[in-house]
Amino acid sequence: MGNGNSRLYPIYTELTECRDCYKCVRACPVKSIQVKDARAVVVRDRCITCGKCVDTCPSHAKKIRNDVYRARELITSGRRVFVSLAPSYASEFIETPEAVLVALRTLGFSDISETAIGAALVSAAIDDHIEKNGNCPWISTACPSVVELVHRYHPELIGQLSPIPSPLQCHSAYLRHLYGQDIGIVFIGPCIAKKVEADQRPGYPDLALTFRELRSWFASEGLDLQEIQAHGITSESVGVMLPSEAGESTLYPVEGGMVASFGIGKDVFQDQAVSVSGVDHVMETLRDLAKSGETEASPFLELLNCEGGCIYGPGKSNFRSSAVSKASATRFTKKRLSANRPIFSPPSDFVQVMLDKGYGLLSQTLQTNPGDYFLGRAPGKTFSEEAIAKALSDLGKNSVGDELNCGGCGYNSCRDMAIAYLDGMAEVEMCVTKMRKLAQSKIDVMLRTLPMGVVIVDRNLTIVDCNSPFLSLFADLDGELGAVAVDRVAGLPLHRFVPFHGEFSQQFETEGKTSQYRLHFKGKFLKVTFFTIENHRLVGAMFQDITTPTIRRETVVKKADAVIQKSLETVQQIASLLGENAAETEIMLNSLIEAFQVPNGEVPDGFVADSDQRTLS
């Protein structure tokens, strides 16, 4: 993110596994994927860490940075290390919620605290602001991906972002306030963007792990959650949450959960706070807000880039239905509120510090402001209409009719693709229609310039393509007339041109890719080469007229026969002088004739394998 961190960006591409399918380009809401040398890489200065590319990559080439080794190092450092556990763990580990807590302590974590504690602090601060000011026209900072989106693509709305740090940051600050600045804090949840948040604000938390990483860590340590849940659950092994358990703020990971925890959220008809989830809806909301300019009249906006909320984050490992995930999160909060255990109540003095200091709350170790950790607007460029028109031409779009806007390249329109091409984010080869036309034109040129006859058919023995020499051989169409007819032959049955179409049917069943035959057809000798295309989906044949070489061969045979006759006459005259040499001469010449001879009489039409040079029937 340009924050001076040399560590690998949280989302990266395993280049050897990238298959240049452009699905990640298509999925990326801000088109932060650069295709270079047919490989799709994440441009960190444009990325909002929403994780769409990770979810959509069919070859799993988009990877999430693994920070487990850093968590291990923190634990072995001797420091007291807290887990800041996201409340969405209730929907991730539905069957084993207590076992997760036991397993975390087994890994070596000193204490466990809920990130929802920070959420409760944020809700209390917003309630206080609304009570004193009557409204709160802020954009929530709970979703770090939304914060990135605003900074990169709507810098005009940066002032609209809540001045209160995110729930995770407030939770980290509160834990340090209670237990000392030297503690270590590891966030665990479903969010990739939290890794960016940790990189941008070291210590708030120190690092972030996804649920996928946690499950992998459990597996590497031989920790079976089902086994622990069945046999290893005691009050001592589970331990207690510090400083206490969170209450209704545990519903934060569900869309609307944040607003529901506000005082005004208890009124279902309130209009002072609105919840929106899903990156497309969030982007639409931000565009409308920026366009209207009426920021002061805006309601509080709970914006979450993950559709449905954090419980559907890209770092989750279990992919349950939306209904099951949401219901499990709701039941968890309801059970927590109905339990006869102490529930965290935000201390008013710390809430006031949050309101007074804002992001200064986090500056005890960094002495910076939040803007220092952002590069500002994504580095997109503006191009002239002339340049865009030139780029469209390079993509084969020379008229409006050529702009199919098929989306095969991953961009919403050909114009968007042209701009990305000018910006160095895309390659010409990404245009599917251009490459298809280019391939077709190459095939057409090859077919039209080959002196041999060529025909390609499908399994129904329908002609897919052919060239003029083929029609010259089998339809008696020569020159320009044959060239014109080529375009009209596609789609016609093969048997209308050749009587030996059965040979084509056999090629679909053969294992080899090519085979050769000799064919005598209507007084001509043809060399036939069959070949298969796309794993026997199509079969093609090349016909080479070898009539002239065959006639020349027959001439050699006749001359050889004349030599033999002449030699025999000579043998009879001077047999006593030649002896065995005459017999050897006759044998050699007869062998020459047999090697070249075409059978006497009329040669029937038909195929023979190319390895058999002596017969044609």
ROSE-247198 format. One record per residue (C-alpha): x, z, y. Coordinates in steps of 0.1 Angstrom, whole numbers, padded with zeros to 4 digits, always signed. Last residue first. Example, Ala and Ser with C-alpha at 12.3 -4.5 7.8 and 13.67 -1.06 7.14 Angstrom:
<pts>
+0137+0071-0011 +0123+0078-0045 
</pts>
This chain:
<pts>
-0074-0545-0509 -0045-0552-0486 -0016-0551-0510 +0021-0552-0506 +0030-0528-0478 +0016-0496-0494 +0027-0468-0471 +0003-0479-0444 -0027-0470-0466 -0049-0500-0472 -0080-0510-0453 -0104-0539-0456 -0111-0576-0450 -0104-0598-0480 -0072-0620-0481 -0079-0656-0490 -0055-0672-0514 -0020-0660-0523 -0011-0624-0518 +0012-0616-0488 +0048-0615-0498 +0075-0595-0479 +0090-0572-0505 +0081-0595-0535 +0099-0624-0518 +0131-0604-0512 +0130-0592-0548 +0128-0628-0559 +0158-0636-0538 +0179-0609-0553 +0169-0618-0589 +0177-0655-0584 +0211-0647-0569 +0219-0624-0598 +0210-0651-0623 +0232-0676-0605 +0262-0652-0605 +0260-0647-0642 +0275-0681-0650 +0282-0701-0619 +0306-0728-0633 +0288-0736-0666 +0255-0736-0649 +0266-0764-0626 +0237-0788-0626 +0210-0764-0639 +0222-0738-0614 +0220-0762-0586 +0184-0770-0593 +0177-0733-0596 +0194-0726-0563 +0172-0752-0545 +0141-0736-0559 +0154-0702-0550 +0162-0713-0514 +0127-0728-0511 +0112-0695-0522 +0133-0677-0495 +0120-0701-0469 +0084-0695-0480 +0090-0657-0479 +0105-0658-0444 +0075-0678-0432 +0052-0652-0447 +0071-0625-0426 +0066-0645-0395 +0029-0647-0403 +0028-0609-0406 +0047-0604-0373 +0021-0626-0356 -0009-0608-0372 +0003-0574-0361 -0026-0566-0338 -0024-0529-0331 -0056-0509-0333 -0056-0473-0321 -0082-0449-0335 -0097-0417-0321 -0116-0388-0337 -0133-0361-0317 -0142-0325-0326 -0114-0326-0351 -0095-0296-0336 -0098-0308-0301 -0087-0344-0307 -0080-0362-0340 -0058-0393-0346 -0063-0425-0366 -0036-0452-0364 -0047-0487-0375 -0022-0516-0379 -0042-0548-0377 -0038-0582-0395 -0062-0608-0382 -0083-0633-0401 -0116-0616-0394 -0103-0582-0402 -0073-0573-0424 -0065-0536-0418 -0033-0517-0425 -0036-0479-0423 -0021-0449-0406 -0030-0412-0405 -0028-0386-0377 -0038-0349-0373 -0038-0340-0409 -0065-0319-0426 -0090-0347-0433 -0127-0340-0429 -0132-0356-0395 -0111-0386-0406 -0136-0394-0434 -0163-0402-0408 -0140-0427-0391 -0134-0446-0424 -0172-0449-0427 -0172-0470-0395 -0159-0500-0414 -0184-0524-0401 -0171-0522-0365 -0189-0529-0332 -0225-0519-0336 -0214-0494-0362 -0197-0473-0334 -0230-0462-0319 -0233-0466-0281 -0227-0436-0258 -0198-0452-0239 -0201-0490-0241 -0212-0496-0205 -0180-0486-0188 -0160-0508-0212 -0182-0539-0204 -0165-0545-0171 -0130-0546-0186 -0142-0568-0214 -0157-0594-0190 -0124-0592-0170 -0103-0604-0199 -0119-0609-0233 -0150-0599-0250 -0151-0609-0287 -0168-0576-0296 -0143-0563-0322 -0108-0573-0311 -0115-0580-0274 -0137-0549-0272 -0108-0528-0285 -0084-0546-0260 -0108-0536-0232 -0106-0499-0237 -0127-0472-0254 -0145-0440-0247 -0170-0416-0262 -0184-0440-0287 -0210-0424-0310 -0199-0417-0345 -0221-0386-0346 -0190-0366-0350 -0176-0379-0317 -0159-0412-0312 -0127-0425-0294 -0117-0462-0294 -0084-0478-0286 -0072-0514-0288 -0035-0518-0283 -0020-0533-0251 -0024-0499-0234 -0030-0502-0197 -0067-0494-0196 -0065-0465-0220 -0036-0449-0202 -0051-0454-0168 -0084-0440-0180 -0068-0410-0197 -0049-0403-0165 -0081-0406-0145 -0099-0383-0168 -0072-0357-0165 -0073-0360-0127 -0110-0358-0127 -0109-0327-0148 -0082-0312-0127 -0101-0318-0095 -0133-0304-0110 -0116-0273-0122 -0099-0265-0089 -0074-0238-0099 -0047-0264-0103 -0045-0268-0065 -0031-0232-0063 -0045-0201-0046 -0034-0172-0024 -0009-0191-0003 -0031-0189+0028 -0037-0227+0028 -0049-0225-0008 -0071-0195+0001 -0086-0215+0030 -0093-0245+0006 -0109-0221-0020 -0132-0207+0007 -0141-0243+0016 -0148-0251-0020 -0172-0222-0022 -0177-0188-0037 -0141-0186-0050 -0131-0179-0086 -0118-0214-0093 -0148-0222-0114 -0171-0213-0085 -0191-0245-0087 -0191-0251-0050 -0197-0288-0057 -0179-0300-0026 -0175-0337-0035 -0208-0345-0019 -0196-0330+0014 -0169-0357+0014 -0132-0360+0006 -0130-0330-0017 -0101-0339-0041 -0084-0305-0037 -0058-0321-0014 -0087-0334+0006 -0101-0299+0009 -0067-0288+0022 -0067-0316+0048 -0102-0306+0059 -0090-0270+0062 -0061-0280+0083 -0083-0301+0106 -0108-0273+0109 -0080-0251+0121 -0068-0221+0101 -0070-0183+0107 -0049-0160+0086 -0055-0130+0063 -0032-0101+0065 -0057-0073+0055 -0065-0053+0086 -0046-0020+0090 -0015-0012+0070 -0029+0022+0061 -0010+0054+0056 -0002+0061+0093 -0040+0060+0100 -0045+0093+0083 -0024+0113+0108 +0010+0127+0101 +0028+0160+0098 +0032+0157+0061 +0035+0192+0046 +0010+0211+0067 -0007+0178+0077 -0036+0180+0053 -0060+0201+0075 -0049+0178+0103 -0072+0153+0086 -0102+0172+0102 -0087+0201+0122 -0118+0216+0138 -0144+0206+0113 -0122+0215+0083 -0113+0248+0100 -0150+0255+0105 -0156+0250+0068 -0127+0274+0061 -0144+0301+0082 -0179+0294+0068 -0168+0301+0032 -0184+0275+0009 -0205+0292-0018 -0193+0286-0054 -0219+0296-0081 -0216+0329-0100 -0231+0327-0135 -0267+0332-0147 -0271+0295-0156 -0300+0276-0140 -0278+0258-0115 -0252+0248-0141 -0279+0236-0165 -0294+0214-0137 -0261+0200-0128 -0252+0191-0164 -0286+0177-0170 -0282+0154-0140 -0248+0141-0152 -0261+0135-0187 -0291+0116-0173 -0270+0094-0152 -0246+0085-0181 -0275+0080-0206 -0295+0058-0182 -0265+0037-0171 -0257+0029-0207 -0225+0042-0221 -0191+0028-0218 -0167+0055-0227 -0132+0053-0212 -0138+0059-0175 -0111+0046-0152 -0132+0018-0138 -0158+0042-0123 -0194+0042-0136 -0198+0080-0132 -0185+0074-0097 -0217+0060-0084 -0245+0037-0095 -0225+0005-0088 -0189+0016-0080 -0181+0010-0043 -0198+0042-0031 -0211+0045+0004 -0229+0076+0015 -0238+0065+0050 -0250+0091+0076 -0276+0073+0097 -0267+0048+0124 -0278+0053+0160 -0243+0059+0172 -0230+0029+0153 -0253+0004+0170 -0227-0024+0171 -0252-0046+0152 -0226-0069+0137 -0203-0041+0125 -0232-0023+0109 -0245-0054+0093 -0211-0063+0079 -0206-0027+0067 -0239-0027+0048 -0232-0061+0032 -0198-0049+0021 -0215-0018+0006 -0241-0039-0012 -0214-0061-0027 -0193-0030-0036 -0221-0013-0055 -0236+0019-0041 -0257+0027-0010 -0270+0062-0001 -0287+0068+0033 -0287+0098+0055 -0308+0107+0086 -0340+0091+0073 -0356+0120+0055 -0386+0112+0033 -0373+0130+0002 -0367+0161+0022 -0341+0182+0003 -0314+0159+0015 -0316+0173+0050 -0297+0204+0038 -0272+0182+0022 -0266+0183-0016 -0291+0154-0022 -0270+0133+0002 -0240+0136-0020 -0259+0130-0052 -0275+0098-0038 -0255+0076-0062 -0242+0099-0090 -0207+0113-0088 -0218+0139-0062 -0241+0157-0087 -0216+0185-0092 -0223+0194-0056 -0254+0212-0068 -0233+0241-0081 -0196+0245-0084 -0181+0271-0108 -0157+0297-0094 -0123+0299-0077 -0112+0288-0102 -0131+0278-0134 -0129+0303-0162 -0113+0302-0196 -0124+0278-0224 -0100+0294-0249 -0109+0330-0239 -0147+0323-0240 -0143+0308-0274 -0145+0272-0287 -0121+0261-0314 -0142+0252-0344 -0167+0224-0337 -0157+0215-0301 -0120+0216-0311 -0126+0193-0340 -0147+0169-0319 -0120+0170-0292 -0092+0161-0315 -0058+0169-0299 -0030+0152-0317 -0007+0154-0287 -0006+0116-0284 -0044+0115-0288 -0049+0140-0260 -0027+0119-0237 -0046+0088-0245 -0078+0105-0237 -0064+0117-0204 -0051+0083-0195 -0086+0068-0201 -0102+0096-0181 -0080+0085-0151 -0051+0105-0138 -0042+0113-0102 -0011+0127-0086 +0001+0154-0063 -0034+0159-0048 -0036+0163-0018 +0001+0170-0024 +0013+0135-0016 -0013+0119+0008 -0010+0081+0005 +0001+0082-0031 -0027+0107-0040 -0053+0085-0022 -0039+0054-0040 -0042+0072-0073 -0077+0082-0063 -0085+0045-0061 -0084+0043-0099 -0114+0066-0103 -0129+0080-0135 -0115+0115-0132 -0085+0138-0134 -0068+0151-0103 -0035+0169-0108 -0025+0196-0084 +0008+0215-0083 +0011+0249-0066 +0038+0255-0040 +0015+0257-0010 -0002+0289-0022 -0032+0300-0042 -0061+0302-0018 -0051+0278+0010 -0034+0255-0015 -0067+0254-0035 -0086+0247-0003 -0063+0219+0007 -0066+0203-0027 -0104+0206-0026 -0105+0191+0009 -0084+0162-0003 -0106+0157-0034 -0138+0160-0013 -0125+0134+0012 -0112+0144+0046 -0136+0152+0074 -0133+0128+0104 -0160+0108+0087 -0154+0071+0092 -0171+0055+0122 -0138+0053+0142 -0125+0030+0115 -0155+0007+0120 -0136-0020+0141 -0110-0020+0114 -0136-0037+0091 -0116-0056+0065 -0085-0035+0057 -0094-0001+0071 -0131-0003+0061 -0124-0015+0026 -0096+0011+0021 -0121+0038+0030 -0146+0023+0007 -0121+0024-0022 -0113+0060-0013 -0150+0070-0020 -0158+0104-0005 -0149+0092+0030 -0185+0090+0040 -0194+0068+0069 -0205+0088+0099 -0236+0088+0122 -0243+0125+0118 -0274+0136+0136 -0289+0166+0155 -0256+0177+0169 -0253+0214+0160 -0273+0213+0128 -0260+0179+0118 -0224+0191+0122 -0230+0223+0102 -0247+0203+0074 -0217+0179+0074 -0193+0208+0071 -0213+0223+0042 -0215+0190+0024 -0177+0187+0027 -0171+0222+0013 -0194+0215-0016 -0176+0183-0024 -0143+0202-0024 -0157+0226-0050 -0170+0195-0068 -0134+0187-0076 -0137+0214-0102 -0109+0238-0109 -0088+0243-0140 -0058+0265-0143 -0023+0267-0157 -0022+0232-0173 -0001+0232-0204 -0016+0205-0226 -0034+0233-0245 -0051+0243-0212 -0065+0207-0209 -0076+0208-0246 -0096+0239-0241 -0113+0224-0210 -0120+0192-0228 -0134+0211-0258 -0160+0227-0235 -0175+0194-0224 -0174+0179-0260 -0206+0159-0267 -0210+0144-0232 -0173+0139-0225 -0175+0111-0199 -0209+0121-0184 -0199+0157-0178 -0164+0146-0168 -0182+0131-0138 -0177+0164-0120 -0140+0154-0114 -0115+0180-0126 -0089+0191-0101 -0064+0204-0127 -0041+0231-0114 -0003+0234-0120 +0016+0267-0114 +0051+0255-0110 +0077+0257-0139 +0087+0221-0137 +0074+0215-0172 +0038+0210-0159 +0049+0186-0131 +0071+0166-0156 +0041+0162-0179 +0019+0151-0151 +0045+0125-0141 +0047+0112-0176 +0009+0109-0176 +0010+0086-0146 +0000+0053-0162 -0006+0025-0137 -0039+0008-0145 -0034-0027-0161 -0048-0061-0154 -0037-0083-0184 -0065-0069-0205 -0070-0104-0220 -0107-0107-0209 -0100-0093-0174 -0134-0081-0160 -0130-0043-0159 -0095-0043-0145 -0103-0070-0119 -0133-0049-0107 -0110-0019-0103 -0122-0011-0067 -0086-0006-0056 -0092-0020-0021 -0066-0047-0024 -0054-0068+0005 -0019-0053+0011 -0016-0047-0026 -0018-0084-0035 -0028-0082-0072 -0013-0109-0094 -0030-0139-0112 -0006-0161-0131 -0008-0200-0131 +0025-0203-0113 +0011-0182-0085 -0025-0171-0083 -0030-0144-0057 -0058-0118-0062 -0070-0100-0031 -0102-0120-0030 -0122-0093-0012 -0149-0088-0038 -0126-0095-0068 -0147-0106-0097 -0141-0144-0093 -0104-0139-0088 -0103-0116-0118 -0121-0143-0139 -0094-0168-0128 -0088-0179-0165 -0050-0180-0159 -0042-0164-0193 -0024-0133-0181 -0008-0115-0210 +0029-0123-0202 +0022-0114-0165 +0011-0078-0172 -0007-0076-0138 -0008-0045-0117 -0033-0019-0104 -0020+0016-0093 +0009+0000-0074 +0042+0007-0091 +0062+0034-0074 +0084+0025-0044 +0061+0046-0021 +0069+0038+0015 +0032+0037+0024 +0030-0001+0023 +0000+0000+0000 
</pts>
